[in-house]
Amino acid sequence: MSDIAIHVENLGKRYRIGERRRYKALRDTLSNALYAPYRAAVSLFHGQRSTAAREIADNDFWSLKDVSFDVKQGDVVGVIGRNGAGKSTLLKILSRITKPTEGYVGIRGRVGSLLEVGTGFHPELTGRENTYLNAAIIGMKKKEIDRKFDAIVAFAEIEKFIDTPVKFYSSGMYIRLAFAVAAHLEPEILLVDEVLAVGDAAFQKKCLGKMGDVAREGRTVLFVSHNMNAVVELCSRALLLEASRKKMDGPPKDVVAAYLAKEESQAEVNLDDLIHNGPQHYVRLRRLRLLNEKGNPTTTFTMNESFLAQIELQCLRRMPNAEIGLKISSSYGTAIHYLTSSWQGLNVDLEPGIHLFEVRVPHLLLFPGTYLIGLWVLREPDLSDDHIQEIVSFAVLKGDVTGYRTTIEKYTYSGCEVYAFNEWKVYNVGSKSNPDGL
């Protein structure tokens, strides 16, 4: 067992739904202790649990249940699963932020954790003060902190604001400093939740590179993420949590494949049960289905693969000049791309009945990651009749884009050579005789 960094045995965490905590007086404690044998005897006599016991059991929610695993020193383990599967709860217990309800956790080594934005920093302290405070908490001496401080600030890219209270930081600045502190203070065990998605793409790439460096140095990493590509590339092993229990433990490719196969059931969504925005006087969105280039329902696509979305709607009364749109957003809701019928020259006069629309993308050139889909139907420009924000998520895996070819058009505009790639235009400014005219 000398090479085991984390030992988890029959771990469970229970929450009480709707429970309101209040301070107990001494008389409450004494009263409960005196009446406990009486209540137990009554329950035993009637052969059933008391009403209070039944109510407690009915309100129980197990965020984790019977989870057991070991992590060896130097392992990089990815933890994946749907929202609510218990991933963040697991990391909070390992970080000693939350106490387990049952089971045992053994940790050998100094732990550095990066969980929710805001965890571990005092808002009234400056970035410099929080850095020294966090380092002191995990047992570092001032000389060690002094030696690494410049590297931490340079990595976080917040030199100008290091002596500003962190309560004035943006979420991006906050998470950059938090990650820099957690990664540079050389913990033997690094716990990282999905907070990296708060940063921009360049910083996410830098963070993943730093985590790779940490792993190569022989330190242990537990990495919770919805980015399947990062899990496959960064981790040597993966855990799949499902409905608060450990479902699978093994090589990242196998675990990710099992998780994505389970998610395929979400490729066809009944929209009746979702929250609709807009008056819905004319139409109501009813169903969305995602298909791959073979026509099979899926929520997992590969870069350069074709993407097909089928949108079914019900027209309640005649609606002229309707616009149907599909929005692709990041996992944090930032719009990335719009696919709109009117932009393609398709304005539809809808008659009462059921209508089916298809949105096709011949080559899906999205960076690997997880994305969200939203739908809308406009009655007039900027006037929505039905709109659903986030319907389903889909994953894009890394693929070969070298075979992708576009038609390149070359023409001259205002004395400048223009090369048009689909809708993108690249100006060769060097060949222009009058730069000010561009």
PLY file of the C-alpha trace (Angstrom):
ply
format ascii 1.0
element vertex 438
property float x
property float y
property float z
element edge 437
property int vertex1
property int vertex2
end_header
0.00 0.00 0.00
3.03 2.30 0.09
2.39 3.50 -3.46
-1.28 4.38 -2.84
-1.91 8.14 -2.74
-5.73 8.01 -2.36
-7.75 5.18 -0.86
-11.55 5.43 -1.00
-13.68 2.70 0.58
-17.50 2.46 0.53
-17.77 6.24 0.39
-21.21 7.79 0.73
-22.59 11.30 1.14
-26.21 11.93 2.08
-28.09 15.21 1.94
-31.53 16.01 3.31
-33.79 17.68 0.75
-35.56 20.71 2.13
-33.89 20.47 5.52
-33.65 23.75 7.38
-30.90 23.89 9.96
-31.47 25.67 13.23
-29.45 25.98 16.38
-30.35 23.41 19.05
-30.66 24.37 22.67
-29.57 22.04 25.47
-33.21 21.28 26.25
-33.74 20.03 22.67
-30.81 17.64 22.94
-31.94 16.31 26.33
-35.54 15.95 25.15
-34.52 13.97 22.07
-32.29 11.68 24.15
-35.06 10.99 26.72
-37.78 10.29 24.16
-35.64 8.27 21.72
-36.15 4.87 23.52
-39.91 5.50 23.72
-40.16 6.30 20.01
-38.08 3.24 19.13
-40.30 0.98 21.28
-43.48 2.35 19.68
-42.07 1.78 16.21
-40.99 -1.76 17.08
-44.41 -2.56 18.60
-46.24 -1.39 15.48
-43.74 -3.15 13.24
-43.02 -0.05 11.21
-40.85 3.02 11.21
-42.08 6.12 12.97
-43.55 8.96 10.93
-40.46 11.08 11.59
-38.15 8.26 10.43
-40.18 7.76 7.26
-40.11 11.48 6.52
-36.33 11.57 7.00
-35.81 8.58 4.72
-38.10 10.04 2.05
-36.12 13.28 2.06
-32.73 11.58 1.82
-30.66 12.18 -1.30
-27.40 10.28 -1.77
-24.95 12.33 -3.78
-22.46 9.43 -3.50
-23.13 5.82 -2.54
-20.78 2.82 -2.09
-17.90 4.34 -4.07
-14.54 2.55 -3.71
-11.26 2.96 -5.61
-7.52 3.45 -5.15
-5.26 5.94 -6.91
-1.54 5.22 -7.08
1.09 7.90 -6.72
1.75 9.57 -10.07
-1.56 8.49 -11.64
-3.66 11.02 -13.56
-7.29 9.99 -13.15
-10.19 11.58 -14.99
-13.63 11.58 -13.36
-16.54 11.87 -15.78
-20.32 11.60 -15.64
-23.47 13.59 -16.14
-24.39 16.61 -14.04
-25.49 15.43 -10.59
-23.55 12.17 -10.76
-21.48 13.11 -7.68
-18.19 14.22 -9.27
-17.86 17.55 -7.46
-19.02 16.01 -4.18
-16.25 13.43 -4.46
-13.58 16.12 -4.88
-14.99 18.16 -1.99
-14.73 15.14 0.29
-11.18 14.43 -0.85
-10.34 18.11 -0.23
-11.80 17.84 3.30
-14.34 20.56 2.54
-17.26 18.18 3.05
-17.52 15.31 5.53
-18.66 11.93 4.20
-21.79 10.36 5.67
-20.28 6.89 5.52
-17.14 5.15 4.32
-13.48 5.92 4.60
-10.98 8.14 2.75
-7.24 7.85 3.20
-4.90 10.41 1.60
-1.13 10.28 1.64
0.48 13.55 0.62
-0.11 17.29 0.51
-3.35 18.19 -1.33
-3.90 21.19 -3.56
-7.42 21.66 -4.87
-9.10 23.88 -7.44
-12.84 23.42 -7.17
-15.56 26.06 -7.58
-14.66 29.63 -8.47
-14.31 31.32 -5.10
-13.18 28.32 -3.08
-10.13 29.03 -0.92
-9.72 32.78 -1.46
-10.77 35.51 0.96
-12.49 38.27 -1.04
-11.12 41.09 1.12
-7.50 40.02 0.70
-5.36 40.92 -2.30
-4.07 38.43 -4.84
-0.66 38.55 -3.17
-2.11 37.93 0.30
-4.31 35.08 -0.89
-1.35 33.43 -2.60
0.69 33.46 0.62
-2.34 32.37 2.68
-3.13 29.38 0.45
0.50 28.32 0.39
0.69 28.52 4.19
-2.48 26.44 4.54
-0.97 23.52 2.62
2.18 23.72 4.73
4.68 25.70 2.66
7.26 27.97 4.23
7.69 31.63 3.32
10.99 31.00 1.53
9.31 28.46 -0.77
6.48 30.89 -1.50
8.91 33.72 -2.24
10.77 31.50 -4.70
7.62 30.58 -6.66
5.68 33.83 -6.36
6.91 35.46 -9.58
6.17 32.31 -11.59
2.63 32.18 -10.15
1.90 35.81 -11.05
3.38 35.43 -14.54
1.31 32.32 -15.21
-1.89 34.02 -14.03
-1.16 37.12 -16.18
-2.46 39.55 -13.55
0.72 41.47 -12.66
-1.08 44.84 -12.58
-3.76 43.60 -10.18
-1.81 41.39 -7.80
-2.20 43.93 -4.95
-5.93 44.47 -5.61
-8.51 42.69 -3.39
-9.76 39.64 -5.29
-13.38 40.68 -4.78
-12.78 43.13 -7.63
-11.42 40.42 -9.96
-13.40 39.13 -12.91
-14.18 35.40 -12.87
-11.44 34.84 -15.45
-8.80 36.68 -13.39
-9.93 34.85 -10.27
-9.65 31.41 -11.79
-6.31 32.17 -13.46
-4.76 33.09 -10.12
-6.45 30.18 -8.32
-5.14 27.65 -10.83
-1.66 29.19 -10.82
-1.50 28.93 -7.02
-2.83 25.36 -6.96
-0.46 24.12 -9.67
2.75 25.94 -8.69
2.77 25.19 -4.97
3.79 21.62 -5.77
1.13 19.61 -3.94
1.65 15.86 -4.08
-2.03 15.48 -5.00
-3.82 17.98 -7.27
-7.64 17.98 -7.43
-9.14 19.96 -10.31
-12.83 20.46 -11.04
-14.38 21.74 -14.29
-13.61 25.36 -13.43
-11.02 25.59 -16.21
-13.82 26.28 -18.69
-14.19 29.76 -17.16
-10.95 30.86 -18.83
-10.46 31.60 -22.50
-9.23 28.99 -24.97
-5.58 30.05 -24.73
-5.58 29.84 -20.92
-7.37 26.47 -20.95
-4.64 25.14 -23.23
-1.97 26.52 -20.90
-3.69 24.93 -17.88
-3.88 21.54 -19.55
-0.21 21.83 -20.43
0.65 22.66 -16.83
-1.38 19.70 -15.61
0.58 17.51 -18.01
3.81 18.87 -16.53
2.52 18.13 -13.02
1.75 14.56 -14.05
5.17 14.05 -15.63
6.77 15.19 -12.39
5.19 12.16 -10.72
2.47 13.94 -8.81
-1.09 12.59 -8.54
-3.94 14.36 -10.34
-7.71 13.86 -10.10
-9.40 15.74 -12.93
-13.17 16.24 -13.20
-14.18 17.33 -16.69
-16.85 17.26 -19.40
-14.12 17.64 -22.02
-13.74 14.05 -23.20
-10.71 14.83 -25.37
-8.84 16.29 -22.40
-9.63 13.18 -20.35
-8.41 10.82 -23.08
-5.23 12.78 -23.79
-4.27 13.80 -20.26
-5.34 10.88 -18.08
-3.91 7.40 -17.64
-7.17 6.14 -16.16
-10.80 7.25 -15.86
-13.72 6.77 -13.48
-17.34 6.95 -14.63
-19.90 8.01 -12.01
-23.55 7.36 -12.72
-26.46 8.05 -10.38
-24.07 8.61 -7.43
-22.27 5.28 -7.89
-19.09 4.17 -9.61
-20.17 2.66 -12.90
-16.82 1.97 -14.55
-13.10 2.22 -13.87
-10.50 1.63 -16.58
-8.57 3.01 -19.57
-9.81 6.50 -20.56
-10.77 5.53 -24.11
-12.93 2.63 -22.91
-14.60 4.64 -20.13
-15.28 7.64 -22.39
-16.70 5.35 -25.09
-19.07 3.76 -22.55
-20.16 7.18 -21.28
-20.80 8.56 -24.78
-22.69 5.41 -25.77
-24.98 5.99 -22.78
-25.51 9.59 -23.88
-26.76 8.51 -27.32
-30.24 8.14 -25.83
-30.34 11.95 -25.58
-30.03 12.35 -29.37
-33.82 12.58 -29.74
-35.51 15.04 -27.36
-39.19 15.62 -26.74
-39.46 19.39 -26.29
-42.90 19.43 -24.66
-41.42 19.02 -21.18
-38.85 21.81 -21.53
-39.21 25.50 -20.71
-40.48 27.44 -23.73
-40.05 31.20 -24.09
-42.34 33.36 -26.18
-46.13 33.55 -26.51
-46.47 30.50 -28.84
-49.48 32.06 -30.54
-48.50 30.56 -33.90
-46.03 27.71 -33.39
-44.66 25.35 -30.75
-41.38 23.48 -31.02
-42.02 19.77 -30.44
-38.97 17.60 -31.11
-35.24 17.74 -31.91
-33.14 14.90 -33.27
-29.37 14.88 -33.95
-27.97 12.55 -36.63
-24.49 11.74 -37.92
-23.41 11.35 -41.55
-24.74 7.77 -41.58
-28.18 8.93 -40.45
-27.86 7.40 -36.97
-29.05 9.32 -33.89
-26.06 10.49 -31.88
-24.76 13.20 -29.57
-21.10 12.49 -30.41
-19.50 13.86 -33.55
-15.98 13.93 -34.94
-14.34 17.02 -36.39
-14.93 17.26 -40.16
-17.94 14.91 -39.89
-21.33 16.02 -41.19
-23.91 17.19 -38.64
-27.68 16.97 -39.10
-30.39 18.37 -36.83
-34.07 17.63 -37.48
-36.50 20.13 -35.96
-40.18 19.28 -35.66
-42.70 22.00 -34.87
-46.47 22.39 -34.77
-48.04 25.38 -36.49
-51.25 26.42 -34.71
-52.36 29.01 -37.24
-50.98 30.40 -40.46
-47.66 32.16 -39.93
-46.15 33.94 -42.97
-42.45 34.64 -43.39
-41.31 32.49 -40.45
-37.64 32.17 -39.52
-36.32 28.94 -37.98
-32.96 29.03 -36.20
-30.55 26.81 -34.34
-27.88 28.15 -31.96
-24.69 26.32 -30.98
-23.21 27.50 -27.66
-20.30 26.57 -25.44
-20.93 24.48 -22.33
-21.21 27.77 -20.39
-23.86 29.23 -22.71
-21.71 31.53 -24.86
-23.08 31.64 -28.42
-20.62 30.30 -30.98
-22.62 29.88 -34.17
-26.11 30.53 -35.53
-27.74 28.52 -38.31
-30.69 30.61 -39.49
-33.12 29.92 -42.32
-33.46 33.57 -43.37
-29.68 33.93 -43.71
-29.83 31.05 -46.19
-32.63 32.71 -48.13
-35.35 30.43 -46.73
-38.39 32.31 -45.41
-41.27 29.93 -44.85
-45.03 30.50 -44.93
-46.25 27.97 -42.38
-49.73 26.47 -42.61
-51.44 24.78 -39.62
-50.05 21.30 -39.04
-46.78 19.50 -38.31
-43.61 20.68 -40.09
-40.13 19.14 -40.19
-36.97 21.16 -40.88
-33.42 19.93 -41.33
-30.22 21.83 -40.57
-27.16 20.34 -42.27
-23.50 21.12 -41.68
-21.42 19.20 -44.26
-18.18 19.63 -42.28
-18.39 20.20 -38.53
-15.31 22.30 -37.82
-15.73 22.91 -34.10
-12.89 22.59 -31.64
-13.15 19.34 -29.59
-15.36 19.86 -26.55
-18.97 19.93 -25.35
-21.60 22.22 -26.89
-25.25 23.13 -26.28
-28.10 23.56 -28.76
-30.94 26.09 -28.62
-33.84 26.63 -31.04
-36.13 29.49 -31.99
-38.91 30.46 -34.39
-39.32 34.15 -35.24
-42.67 35.59 -36.29
-41.10 38.91 -37.29
-37.49 40.13 -37.22
-36.35 40.05 -33.56
-39.78 38.89 -32.38
-39.78 35.30 -31.12
-42.92 33.19 -31.04
-41.18 30.17 -29.47
-37.64 29.87 -28.15
-35.85 27.22 -26.07
-32.45 28.12 -24.63
-30.59 24.88 -23.91
-32.07 21.63 -25.16
-29.30 19.05 -25.41
-25.52 18.89 -25.31
-23.34 17.19 -27.90
-19.66 16.32 -27.95
-17.10 16.93 -30.66
-14.07 14.64 -30.71
-10.73 15.32 -32.34
-10.67 14.24 -36.00
-8.65 14.53 -39.19
-9.39 17.84 -40.93
-6.65 17.55 -43.55
-9.08 16.06 -46.05
-11.41 19.04 -45.81
-11.35 21.16 -48.97
-13.10 24.43 -49.73
-13.60 26.35 -52.93
-11.31 29.36 -52.85
-12.41 32.42 -54.80
-9.92 35.12 -55.66
-10.93 38.63 -56.68
-9.88 42.23 -56.23
-11.65 44.62 -53.91
-10.61 48.29 -53.66
-7.16 47.45 -54.94
-6.72 44.55 -52.52
-6.55 40.85 -53.44
-9.30 38.95 -51.63
-9.32 35.21 -51.04
-12.78 33.95 -50.00
-13.07 30.68 -48.06
-16.81 30.01 -47.80
-18.06 33.00 -45.77
-14.62 33.99 -44.44
-12.60 36.63 -46.27
-8.84 37.00 -45.88
-7.32 40.27 -47.08
-3.80 40.19 -48.47
-2.95 43.69 -47.29
0.59 43.47 -48.59
-0.62 43.64 -52.20
-2.78 46.69 -51.67
-1.56 49.99 -53.05
-3.66 52.19 -50.72
-3.94 50.66 -47.21
-6.04 53.57 -45.93
-8.81 52.70 -48.35
-9.42 49.27 -46.88
0 1
1 2
2 3
3 4
4 5
5 6
6 7
7 8
8 9
9 10
10 11
11 12
12 13
13 14
14 15
15 16
16 17
17 18
18 19
19 20
20 21
21 22
22 23
23 24
24 25
25 26
26 27
27 28
28 29
29 30
30 31
31 32
32 33
33 34
34 35
35 36
36 37
37 38
38 39
39 40
40 41
41 42
42 43
43 44
44 45
45 46
46 47
47 48
48 49
49 50
50 51
51 52
52 53
53 54
54 55
55 56
56 57
57 58
58 59
59 60
60 61
61 62
62 63
63 64
64 65
65 66
66 67
67 68
68 69
69 70
70 71
71 72
72 73
73 74
74 75
75 76
76 77
77 78
78 79
79 80
80 81
81 82
82 83
83 84
84 85
85 86
86 87
87 88
88 89
89 90
90 91
91 92
92 93
93 94
94 95
95 96
96 97
97 98
98 99
99 100
100 101
101 102
102 103
103 104
104 105
105 106
106 107
107 108
108 109
109 110
110 111
111 112
112 113
113 114
114 115
115 116
116 117
117 118
118 119
119 120
120 121
121 122
122 123
123 124
124 125
125 126
126 127
127 128
128 129
129 130
130 131
131 132
132 133
133 134
134 135
135 136
136 137
137 138
138 139
139 140
140 141
141 142
142 143
143 144
144 145
145 146
146 147
147 148
148 149
149 150
150 151
151 152
152 153
153 154
154 155
155 156
156 157
157 158
158 159
159 160
160 161
161 162
162 163
163 164
164 165
165 166
166 167
167 168
168 169
169 170
170 171
171 172
172 173
173 174
174 175
175 176
176 177
177 178
178 179
179 180
180 181
181 182
182 183
183 184
184 185
185 186
186 187
187 188
188 189
189 190
190 191
191 192
192 193
193 194
194 195
195 196
196 197
197 198
198 199
199 200
200 201
201 202
202 203
203 204
204 205
205 206
206 207
207 208
208 209
209 210
210 211
211 212
212 213
213 214
214 215
215 216
216 217
217 218
218 219
219 220
220 221
221 222
222 223
223 224
224 225
225 226
226 227
227 228
228 229
229 230
230 231
231 232
232 233
233 234
234 235
235 236
236 237
237 238
238 239
239 240
240 241
241 242
242 243
243 244
244 245
245 246
246 247
247 248
248 249
249 250
250 251
251 252
252 253
253 254
254 255
255 256
256 257
257 258
258 259
259 260
260 261
261 262
262 263
263 264
264 265
265 266
266 267
267 268
268 269
269 270
270 271
271 272
272 273
273 274
274 275
275 276
276 277
277 278
278 279
279 280
280 281
281 282
282 283
283 284
284 285
285 286
286 287
287 288
288 289
289 290
290 291
291 292
292 293
293 294
294 295
295 296
296 297
297 298
298 299
299 300
300 301
301 302
302 303
303 304
304 305
305 306
306 307
307 308
308 309
309 310
310 311
311 312
312 313
313 314
314 315
315 316
316 317
317 318
318 319
319 320
320 321
321 322
322 323
323 324
324 325
325 326
326 327
327 328
328 329
329 330
330 331
331 332
332 333
333 334
334 335
335 336
336 337
337 338
338 339
339 340
340 341
341 342
342 343
343 344
344 345
345 346
346 347
347 348
348 349
349 350
350 351
351 352
352 353
353 354
354 355
355 356
356 357
357 358
358 359
359 360
360 361
361 362
362 363
363 364
364 365
365 366
366 367
367 368
368 369
369 370
370 371
371 372
372 373
373 374
374 375
375 376
376 377
377 378
378 379
379 380
380 381
381 382
382 383
383 384
384 385
385 386
386 387
387 388
388 389
389 390
390 391
391 392
392 393
393 394
394 395
395 396
396 397
397 398
398 399
399 400
400 401
401 402
402 403
403 404
404 405
405 406
406 407
407 408
408 409
409 410
410 411
411 412
412 413
413 414
414 415
415 416
416 417
417 418
418 419
419 420
420 421
421 422
422 423
423 424
424 425
425 426
426 427
427 428
428 429
429 430
430 431
431 432
432 433
433 434
434 435
435 436
436 437
